[in-house]
């Protein structure tokens, strides 16, 4: 029981298509602010469900503008001879809503002179409710925060910005990601804010761990209290497709949406994603395990 198909628009052809799925793990960006369950036209539950308000599976989320840029740093090793100086380029730095990290490095010889070249990525932003930032904003950060931290004005160092793009992100009231598991075989995260590529893999692993606990709850293998406590203590005894042990240790229950499951319980026959992203079909057999799940207390 649970999600059995994904229905959505092909962004290349514009045609609607259906893909059968065994499970669904999804990360939703700021372009998706509504994921709702639509009532079945001929069902009593579907007709009654509309009385109880919105069926949106997501809490409120707003867009926040940000920018990401890629820049190259070329260091003349005949002028910068201290290898310790290079260590700062290999670290991952964060300054509130500003961050830079190294993508790659290489030793090169330019006209007989040895150089060390770093490819760096930097991001900054967090101004809301805007979706696009002015190009001068990240450039100002390069000249103030990043150039000072990396000492880019040191003799023998040259740098050049290769690309600059706007990277809007979704922000919730908690200013942190929200987790939800509306079905026994579905887990989702949204409102990631400034969490980017560096957190993509651990977030995906967390969703796999969450979906496994949600499945055990639906099957009656654990109680509602055990489900809640496992999320609070990160007690993930099994993480599908992961053999290296449990890497999590914080309380994730305080970021878990109970409202999404209540909304899904109202109208259980079709799920529609706003923003042109995806739609999922939901089997009616999903009703009983989900209603059990709704007895959870925060």
C-alpha positions in Angstrom: 0.0 0.0 0.0 1.1 3.6 -0.5 2.4 5.5 -3.5 2.3 3.3 -6.7 2.8 5.7 -9.6 4.3 9.1 -10.5 2.3 11.2 -12.9 3.8 14.3 -14.4 4.8 16.4 -17.4 7.9 15.7 -19.5 9.8 18.9 -19.4 11.2 18.2 -22.9 8.1 17.1 -24.8 5.3 18.7 -22.6 3.4 15.4 -22.6 2.0 13.9 -19.5 3.2 10.5 -18.5 2.9 7.9 -15.8 5.7 6.0 -14.2 5.0 3.1 -11.8 7.1 3.3 -8.6 7.8 1.0 -5.7 8.7 4.0 -3.5 9.2 7.7 -3.8 11.9 9.9 -2.1 11.7 13.5 -3.2 13.4 16.8 -2.3 11.2 19.8 -3.2 12.6 23.2 -4.1 11.1 26.7 -3.8 9.1 26.3 -7.1 6.8 23.8 -5.4 4.7 25.2 -2.6 1.8 22.8 -2.7 1.5 19.1 -2.8 -2.1 18.1 -2.3 -4.3 15.1 -2.3 -7.4 15.5 -4.5 -10.7 13.7 -3.7 -12.1 10.9 -5.8 -15.2 12.2 -7.6 -17.4 9.2 -6.7 -16.2 8.5 -3.1 -18.0 9.5 0.1 -14.6 10.1 1.8 -13.6 12.3 -1.1 -16.7 14.4 -0.9 -16.6 14.8 2.9 -12.8 15.6 2.9 -13.3 19.0 1.2 -15.1 20.2 4.3 -12.0 20.0 6.5 -9.9 22.6 4.7 -6.7 22.4 2.7 -5.1 19.1 1.8 -1.6 20.6 1.2 1.1 18.2 2.4 3.5 21.1 2.9 3.8 23.8 5.5 4.2 27.4 4.3 7.4 28.1 2.4 8.7 31.3 0.9 11.5 31.9 -1.7 14.7 33.5 -0.7 17.2 34.9 -3.2 20.8 33.8 -3.4 23.7 33.6 -5.8 26.3 30.9 -6.6 29.5 31.6 -8.4 32.5 29.6 -9.6 35.9 31.2 -9.7 39.4 30.1 -10.4 42.4 31.1 -8.3 45.9 31.0 -9.8 48.9 31.1 -7.4 52.4 31.7 -8.6 54.5 29.3 -6.5 57.7 31.3 -7.0 56.0 34.2 -5.1 53.8 32.3 -2.7 56.3 29.6 -1.3 54.5 28.7 1.9 52.5 25.5 1.4 50.6 26.2 4.7 49.1 29.2 2.9 47.3 26.9 0.5 45.5 25.0 3.2 42.8 27.6 3.5 41.6 26.9 0.0 40.9 23.3 0.8 38.7 24.1 3.8 34.9 24.5 3.7 34.1 27.9 5.2 30.7 29.2 6.3 29.8 32.7 7.4 26.1 32.7 8.3 24.5 32.8 4.9 27.8 33.0 3.1 29.9 30.0 2.2 32.8 28.8 -0.1 34.4 25.5 -0.8 37.0 24.0 -3.1 35.9 22.0 -6.1 39.2 20.9 -7.5 42.9 21.8 -7.5 45.8 21.2 -9.9 49.5 21.9 -10.3 50.2 23.5 -13.7 53.2 25.0 -15.5 52.6 28.3 -17.2 55.5 29.6 -19.4 58.0 27.7 -17.3 56.6 29.0 -14.0 54.9 26.6 -11.5 51.4 27.5 -10.5 48.8 26.0 -8.2 45.2 26.5 -9.5 42.1 26.1 -7.4 38.5 25.9 -8.7 36.2 27.4 -6.0 32.5 27.6 -5.5 30.9 30.3 -3.3 27.3 31.1 -2.5 25.6 33.8 -0.5 22.1 35.3 -0.1 19.0 34.7 2.0 17.1 37.9 1.1 13.4 37.0 1.0 10.8 37.0 -0.4 12.8 37.7 -3.6 13.7 34.9 -6.0 16.5 36.6 -8.0 19.5 38.6 -6.7 21.2 41.5 -8.3 24.6 40.5 -9.9 26.4 43.1 -7.9 25.5 41.4 -4.6 27.8 38.4 -4.9 30.5 40.5 -6.6 30.5 42.7 -3.5 30.9 39.6 -1.3 33.8 38.5 -3.4 35.6 41.8 -2.8 34.8 41.9 0.9 34.3 38.5 2.6 35.8 36.0 0.3 38.9 37.9 -0.9 39.8 38.9 2.7 39.3 35.3 4.0 41.4 33.8 1.2 43.8 36.7 1.0 43.3 37.0 -2.7 45.1 40.4 -2.8 48.4 38.7 -1.9 51.1 39.3 -4.5 51.4 36.3 -6.8 47.7 35.5 -6.7 45.2 36.1 -9.5 41.5 35.1 -9.6 38.7 35.3 -12.1 35.0 34.6 -11.8 33.9 32.0 -14.3 30.1 31.8 -13.8 27.5 33.5 -11.7 23.8 32.4 -11.3 20.8 33.0 -9.2 19.9 30.1 -6.9 16.7 30.7 -5.2 15.9 28.5 -2.2 12.9 27.8 0.0 12.7 28.9 3.6 10.2 27.8 6.3 9.3 29.5 9.5 11.9 27.3 11.3 14.6 28.3 8.8 15.4 24.7 8.6 14.3 21.7 6.5 11.0 20.0 7.0 10.6 16.3 6.8 7.4 14.3 6.0 6.4 10.7 5.3 2.8 10.9 4.0 2.8 7.2 2.9 4.5 4.0 4.0 6.7 4.1 0.9 7.2 7.9 0.6 9.4 10.4 2.3 10.1 14.0 1.3 12.1 17.0 2.4 11.6 20.7 1.6 12.5 24.2 2.9 16.2 23.3 2.7 17.2 27.0 2.7 20.9 27.4 2.0 21.7 23.7 2.2 23.1 22.9 -1.2 25.2 20.2 -2.9 27.3 19.5 0.1 24.2 18.2 2.0 22.5 16.4 -0.9 23.9 12.9 -0.1 23.3 12.9 3.7 19.8 14.3 3.1 19.0 11.5 0.7 20.3 9.0 3.2 18.1 10.6 6.0 15.0 10.2 3.8 15.8 6.5 3.2 16.1 6.1 7.0 12.8 8.0 7.6 10.9 5.9 5.0 12.1 2.7 6.5 10.8 3.7 9.9 7.5 4.8 8.3 7.2 1.4 6.6 7.7 -0.4 9.9 5.0 1.7 11.5 2.5 1.0 8.7 3.3 -2.7 9.0 2.7 -2.7 12.8 6.3 -3.7 13.6 6.8 -0.6 15.7 4.3 1.5 17.7 3.5 5.2 17.3 5.6 6.0 20.4 8.5 4.0 19.1 8.4 5.8 15.7 8.4 9.2 17.5 11.3 8.2 19.8 13.4 6.7 17.0 13.2 10.0 15.1 14.0 12.0 18.3 17.1 9.8 19.0 18.0 9.0 15.4 17.7 5.3 16.2 17.7 4.0 12.6 18.5 0.4 13.0 18.1 -0.2 9.2 18.8 2.2 6.4 18.0 0.6 3.0 21.0 0.2 0.6 23.4 1.5 3.3 25.9 -0.8 5.0 28.1 1.6 6.9 26.1 2.0 10.1 23.9 4.8 11.3 25.6 8.2 10.9 22.8 10.3 12.4 22.6 11.6 16.0 20.3 14.6 16.3 16.6 15.0 17.0 14.7 14.9 13.7 11.2 14.7 15.1 11.1 18.4 15.7 11.4 18.9 12.0 8.8 16.3 11.1 5.5 17.4 9.7 2.4 15.8 11.3 0.2 18.1 9.2 1.2 16.4 5.9 -0.1 13.0 7.1 -3.3 14.5 8.4 -3.9 16.2 5.0 -3.1 13.0 3.2 -5.7 11.1 5.3 -8.5 13.5 4.2 -8.3 12.7 0.5 -6.4 9.5 -0.3 -7.0 8.8 -4.0 -4.9 11.1 -6.1 -1.9 13.4 -5.1 -1.2 16.5 -7.2 1.9 18.6 -7.0 1.6 22.3 -7.7 4.3 24.1 -9.6 4.4 21.7 -12.5 6.7 19.2 -10.8 5.0 15.8 -10.2 1.8 14.0 -9.3 1.6 10.7 -7.5 -1.3 8.2 -7.5 -2.2 6.8 -4.0 -3.9 3.5 -3.4 -7.0 3.4 -1.2 -5.4 0.6 0.9 -3.2 3.2 2.3 -6.1 4.5 4.5 -5.8 2.2 7.6 -2.1 2.4 8.3 -2.1 6.1 7.8 -5.0 6.6 10.2 -3.1 4.6 12.8 -0.2 6.9 12.2 -2.2 10.0 12.9 -2.6 9.0 16.5 1.0 10.1 17.0 1.4 12.9 19.6 4.1 15.5 19.2 
